[in-house]
Amino acid sequence: MSDTSKPNKEEILSRLFTLITNHLTAQNSGQFLKYQNPSDLDKKLELDLPEGQSDWDQIFSYVEKYLTYTVKTNHIGFSNRMWSGANLTSIIGEMISAISNTCASTYESAPVSILIEKYMIKQMLELVGFQKGEGQMTTGSSNANMIAMLAARNEVNKTIKTNGLFVQPQLYAFVSQDAHYSMDKAANIIGIGTDHLIKVKVTSNGEMDLRDLEISIQTVKEFGGIPFFVSATAGTTLRGAFDDINGLLKLRDNYGFWLHTDGAWGGSAILSEDLRNHYLKDIERVDSFTWDFHKMLGTAMICNVLLFNQKAGTLNQLCSAGNTSYIFRDEEDNQGESFNLGSFSLQCGRRVDSLKWFLDWKFKGRKGLAKKVERFHQLCQKAESIITATPELEMLVPRNAFNVCFRYKVPNHLISKNEFNLKLRTDLYHSGLSLIGFGYIKSELCLRLLITNPKTDEESLHTLFKTIVEAGNKLLVAA
Ligand SMILES: *Cc1c(COP(=O)(O)O)cnc(C)c1O
């Protein structure tokens, strides 16, 4: 750099783009992580260097360290989470959002983003089949689940928004035991309390047991409580089970609760006609539905959509509060339509998440994204068949859809199966070979394989299981 004290913006940006290009092209080589324990990593990062240096070399040195020790989520070895490295189109959208730095709350500050978000919500309502509906992008399915529960709360009793929950009949929400923990958080936040979130038993394949649900609802009613909200999970976090929407709709007809569907993970099946028919039948009749584009579909984080059915106008009524005259003004020729999405939202500042979503959608189209999801689904089938054909491995439960729950078979007389498989997973992680999720099904530990990386193919699956078997064999000798 010609003058290190005051380089111009162009020099800084070209230095930055070289780093970015190198990082993105090296994403799938070597190991997915140079693992360091927290105290070693802390030393290497030198977070304590003096501040206020206005030194670009120092800044770039931190950026380089960040990239060196970051988890390469694009890497084929990374199958721990429900997402992996982002689509290039959405990376472009994300970067443009960062560079243009605006707030997607008002038409005044973000005209293009607002129109894109409205356009995409309309596309999604059509896709799901919601009539007279509306929707919004939120900060993720946790938040979307909470907003859905809040909407149900205010619908069951229109005075709660202004009067609060004081001296009201007791409200009860219902989810399956395997539902996401964000539901517990939602019960806390919206004021019904976590004890008022009833966890319904699951059947042997991990779906909500509708008989148990009905009994719980009746018990609540006998004691004067109001069953106001049921959330079906479309793709449970650990086992990937889909709750029976048709059965839940019948119960809704009887008991009148709000039926939400949390499709954060498995909701992407909606893009494929075949998978939709199989896993999400009757979804167009539920009251609300959310799913994450930042999971299976590969949009950069965060990218979520929450949709309401037959309830246009609810979001504004639900989320607006306080004096907002300083910020929200309708455009002159708006023809009764609001372009200030901030008033429909619980946030004031809203990051522009719409651009990356739109660019992904335009680039791949519904068909292209459907193909992606169908391919992941086929690869999960393949993974299951490899496991069943490998003597050292076993499925802990049969696969429902996208989650493959398996473990290394440990001879009975040896140490506990759980301990062994947890150690196996930790060894693979620390050696930078592979990061696989895990969880407990009825206190038995399973390794949970999720496929979200477009680079995964049959060959890489064989390699992955070979790596796991080899590491397991080594561990067995040492045990
Ligand atoms: C991931 C997940 C969530 C949480 O979604 P975020 O976007 O991470 O907040 C909620 N429900 C289910 C079923 C999930 O898999």
PDBQT file of the ligand as one rigid body, heavy atoms in Angstrom, charges set to zero:
ROOT
HETATM    1  C1  LIG A 501     -34.274 -23.765  13.631  1.00  0.00    +0.000 C 
HETATM    2  C2  LIG A 501     -35.618 -23.933  14.150  1.00  0.00    +0.000 A 
HETATM    3  C3  LIG A 501     -36.267 -22.881  14.806  1.00  0.00    +0.000 A 
HETATM    4  C4  LIG A 501     -35.571 -21.592  15.129  1.00  0.00    +0.000 C 
HETATM    5  O1  LIG A 501     -35.373 -20.853  13.990  1.00  0.00    +0.000 OA
HETATM    6  P1  LIG A 501     -34.420 -19.576  14.006  1.00  0.00    +0.000 P 
HETATM    7  O2  LIG A 501     -34.610 -18.991  12.663  1.00  0.00    +0.000 OA
HETATM    8  O3  LIG A 501     -33.045 -20.114  14.226  1.00  0.00    +0.000 OA
HETATM    9  O4  LIG A 501     -34.858 -18.690  15.107  1.00  0.00    +0.000 OA
HETATM   10  C5  LIG A 501     -37.578 -23.052  15.196  1.00  0.00    +0.000 A 
HETATM   11  N1  LIG A 501     -38.218 -24.207  14.956  1.00  0.00    +0.000 NA
HETATM   12  C6  LIG A 501     -37.623 -25.254  14.357  1.00  0.00    +0.000 A 
HETATM   13  C7  LIG A 501     -38.404 -26.516  14.113  1.00  0.00    +0.000 C 
HETATM   14  C8  LIG A 501     -36.299 -25.146  13.918  1.00  0.00    +0.000 A 
HETATM   15  O5  LIG A 501     -35.705 -26.177  13.304  1.00  0.00    +0.000 OA
ENDROOT
TORSDOF 0
